[in-house]
Amino acid sequence: MDILDYYNLKEWWNTALTPAQRDQISRDYQPMGYPSGERYLYEKLVGKSYCETDKCCLLDVLACVAKDDAKGIIRDKTEQALKEALSQPRKNYKDIHLALTGLIKHHYRLRENPAHYDKAKELCLLQISIAKQAANAFSQPPKPKGISLKKLEAMLGHKLVGYDIPQIMPSHVGFKQLSIILEKEGDLTGALKLAKQAVEQGWSDDYQKRIEKLNNKLAKQKT
């Protein structure tokens, strides 16, 4: 069983994409930390997966790797996978958050088309709607999977470095991009509210600068 089988993507992979598209993507897909020259999409999975992300992020990476029309095909599949992931009782918020980041960037790059512009705003709102859950997931200290930290340290005979240390939060494209969009549309108050909300939740980025800039603009409007 390879990773496409694992995520029930093999039938879609073989029917939605042409042989040439599959060849290009499988050739260029290169997981971080692995040597080049292998087609890892078709490699047999051995043991448990220790990846913190899931199906949605895999599709997002494949969309980045893909060329031309294949990009759109995989982006559509990513959106479908996101809907499925959000409907599950147990959600991988890291996976959903990161895949939404890719989709927001994709649609905003095509913002000259009103459909893509509206889609970018819709996805920003969706990412913001799960921001608290995602922030909680990202801020949790890493822990060994399949075994308790205490038991693992007892087996090894020493304390492990790096575990139980709070993590640095990533950026939140939904907050930032929608704040920029609202500012350009003239809704400075709405843009400011989003920037402040991102800071309150602990997301990394230049929100303090944005808050200062928006406050200055609002002050000028009152004079």
Order of alpha helices (4+ residues) and beta strands (2+ residues): alpha-alpha-alpha-alpha-alpha-alpha-alpha-alpha-alpha-alpha-alpha-alpha
